[in-house]
Amino acid sequence: MYRKNDFIYDASVQLETIIGFPIIIESSRKEYDAILTINNYQFVVVSKTEVRTANKGLVYAQLKEIEQKTKKPLVVIAKFIASDIAKEFKEKGINYIDVAGNGFIKQGNILIFVSGQKAQIAQKTNQARAFQEAGIKLIFNFLSDSKNLMLSYRELAEKTGIAIGSVSNIIRELEDIHFILKTERKRVLKNKPELLNRWVIAYNDILRPKLFKRKMRFADKNRYVKWRDVLQVNDKGAFLWSGEPAGAIYTNYLKPAAFTIYTDKNWQECAKLFNMVPDENGDIEIMAIFWNIEHYNNNKQTVPPVITYTDLINTGLDRNIETARLILENELPNIK
């Protein structure tokens, strides 16, 4: 009945066995993955194969969207939930169950908390070549500008720095998994929202950790107030806002509390130019640019919208998720 999420039953039965109290699963309602009932309290089930750092922002965004549509409490049921995410869920009051029977449910006079049950670690879902490093870079170009789909393999290789053979293999794989439709005259992106979600997870899991340079903070606190003036540097390199500052620039909706800068220089150069000091707990993140900035230049001093969207979603913060939604609607309408 559930196709890929039969584990909803496995998780609920395992928790039921541990707590010794009946849990009812109703699967007939098409608008939800399922309805879970405990002691006459009903919960809308949000099923996920796994929840880990790479996709937690997308999970938070989905929970927020479903919460706005229903008046019922929610429960995340997954095959695997990373321990740090489970702790975060509990702290945020988010109900969850995994197939090992670990769970947290708090509603009315119900309080259930089970931990320490050994969970089988789920294999990562983005193992296809298209969602490895080269594929991530190529898909970025397609998501940023669909016109890139019409470029030849050689042109795409030159634009992305990926070998022609790899470009060919990745595009063929994207066709096979139904993200690109090839006709006699052109290539077209299909299932774009799903492709964006797969890309966000792969980017956070595989490429982004390799781009990280250093955590920093401004030595002069006034720089936080006048952050819009910080990157006014000419002929010193590329320095572009992402995350909250870029979200503020794109939407005028957000007041940044954390800062992300992508650059083609090292962190020492950033420290020198912008009066920053290294700090492992700092609120400034220095990242390496991985795309050809000549092809994505703008006057806003921001990274392309796809990167801004991803970095905002990745935080899992409500205000950043809402800003990411505005960017998706206004700056990336071809993906909606």
CORNOR-V530827 format. One record per run of one state. SS is the DSSP state (hx for helix, st for strand, lp for the rest). FROM is the first residue (numbers start at 1). LEN is the number of residues. If there is no record, write none. Layout:
SS:FROM:LEN + SS:FROM:LEN
This chain:
lp:1:6 + hx:7:13 + lp:20:4 + st:24:3 + lp:27:7 + st:34:5 + lp:39:2 + st:41:11 + lp:52:4 + hx:56:14 + lp:70:3 + st:73:9 + lp:82:1 + hx:83:10 + lp:93:2 + st:95:4 + lp:99:4 + st:103:5 + lp:108:2 + st:110:5 + lp:115:14 + hx:129:3 + lp:132:1 + hx:133:12 + lp:145:1 + hx:146:5 + lp:151:2 + hx:153:8 + lp:161:3 + hx:164:13 + lp:177:3 + st:180:3 + lp:183:4 + st:187:3 + lp:190:2 + hx:192:20 + st:212:7 + lp:219:3 + hx:222:4 + lp:226:1 + hx:227:3 + lp:230:9 + st:239:4 + hx:243:9 + lp:252:7 + st:259:5 + lp:264:3 + hx:267:8 + lp:275:1 + st:276:3 + lp:279:5 + st:284:5 + lp:289:4 + hx:293:3 + lp:296:6 + st:302:1 + lp:303:2 + hx:305:11 + lp:316:2 + hx:318:13 + lp:331:6
